[in-house]
Amino acid sequence: MTRRELFRRGALSLGALAVPLGAGRAQRPAAPPRDSAASDRLYDPSMVQPRARATGLDNDAEVKAIEQRLKCTCGCNLDIYTCRTTDFTCTYSPQLHREVLELREAGKSGDEIVAAFVAKYGEQVLMAPKPEGFNLAGYLVPGALLLLAGALLAWVLMRRSRATMASPLPALVKPGALATMEAAEQERLRQALAEVDD
């Protein structure tokens, strides 16, 4: 078989596969199963929350930066911007986004908006705690522990390498034992061969 024949047969087989797969036919959405109420609810397009019309402020860099500092209150642990742009069933993030826009239109700065959210929802609305008071431990202790563990590991490795360098390697085989071992091994092999021959 030549290379041309191989390519021709491959193209024909791919073309034959495309026809049964329904290439070129329009697909219709499958009807929801009629046996359960839950499946009807999932098929219902009204389950997706209606969204307000997008404006230029929705994707403004400053609004995005503010929303990325604030956590959504729906319990997803995402920031407001990520939650509102990825989870279209969330009812909390669009409301929080509208609050950010209202405060922004009122002339408040980013820090003032964040402070207003902390005053309304508490410090748990922040994606990262403020670096003050006891919260400093959350920033400093992990780094200090990593440095301490690294220093301890370096000290142990240095101590072991010094101990290894100071002690000479033990002699595994004594100089005259090699010939004795070989002779003993040869004698054992001779006895084993003699038993097999018998």
Phi, psi and omega in degrees: 000134180271170180295321179298317180296321179298315179294322180295315180294321178297317179295319179294320180291324176294321177295322179292328178288328184290328183294310180292337180286354176084036179296130177092349179271143178285142179261138177254145178294143179290144178289147180292148176295142185269358190274343182222150180288328181294321180291327176294323180293322179290330180282339185291117181293344180285354179291333177285133184292135177294140181252146176288160180296135182290141177238177179293333180284342182299324181245021178294139184298321180291318178295318178299317180296321178294314183292333178284346176272347185247138181271142176290143184270008180280350179099007182276348182064021173261160174285166186299317182298313181294319181295316183286338180263353180239328182252099185276002175260353181287131178263346183279314187296323176296323178294317178295323177298318178297323177297318178298316181295321179297315179294324179293317179291336177283357176093014181278148178278175180299316179294324178292324178294316179297318179297322178294321178294320179295321179295324184276315188253349183094172185290343179292351177282347180280141176289328177226138181293155178295137180280071179209153178064223182293336180298336178299330178299324178295333179271323188267322186297314179300318178295319179295321178295321177296316178296318179296316179296320178296318179294320179296317178296317178297320179296316180296317180294319178296319180295318179294318181294323177294319179295323179291320180291327184284324182269135178287157179291135179290146178285120182283322182229131178288149186304317183274350185285336182297314180294322180293319181294321181293319180294318179296319180294320179296320180295320179295321178294319178300317180296321180294321179291324178296322179292324180289321181294329182289000000 
